[in-house]
Amino acid sequence: MEPLLSIIDLTAGYGDADILYGVSLEVLPGEIVAIIGANGAGKSTVLNAIVELINIRSGDIKFRGQSVLQHTTEALRDVGLTYVPQASNVFPSLTVKENLSVGMPKSSSREARIDEILILFPALKSRLHMRAGKLSGGERQMLAFARGLMPDPYLLLLDEPSAALSPVLAQTIFDKIIDINQTGKAIIIVEQNVRKALEVCQRGYVLDSGHNALTGSGQELLTHSDMTALYLGGAKRKR
């Protein structure tokens, strides 16, 4: 099976400072891939590189077989990739319905797409005319997911989706990630809740100081002998 997304030997960073050093990873169609690692390992930087929010020094990013370097966020959305950032992922002054509407390019099928999305997110149906700023934290995250799905992407990028949520709400979020994946969507999830991320993913990548450190299935990484050492800063990098 050809990868949906390939990141190839990527070196990238902010300003003159590099954060990623030769990072490579793949996402297959319909797969959940988790990117994990200690604080500062470069997890969210990978997503920022994909959506062109940082400086890419070398390497390539291919989506559906084509290089997407120099693509804008809008161009990426048009080819089937959407990004849900950790913060500022909804418009608080707009209603739920207005948030969903701006998540999709102008189209005569927008209303029908909203109806489809509400089947997956039924809790939002009674909130359609409520301003997003009035929603609970969990509801806002559901709305952010729903906005990301409005253009019907092949791949959804989720940055720290359970951040600042209670354990109960975090579990709801992970359950919804599984529901989204079961509709056929591939997902990359960057997450500090390592155990939950590895429990829901088919494959995971562990970063250490901007380098690839470990990769394997979620279950393999949950039981890998180097995982504890990595989070204590003592893992050996695989080059």
Secondary structure, 3 states (H helix, E strand, C coil): CCCCEEEEEEEEEECCEEEEEEEEEEECCCCEEEEEECCCCCHHHHHHHHCCCCEEEEEEEEECCEECCCCCHHHHHHHCEEEECCCCCCCCCCEHHHHHHHCCCCCCCHHHHHHHHHHHCHHHHHHCCCEHHHCCHHHHHHHHHHHHHCCCCCEEEEECCCCCCCHHHHHHHHHHHHHHHCCCCEEEEECCCHHHHHHHCCEEEEEECCEEEEEEEHHHHHCCCCHHHHHCCCCCCCC
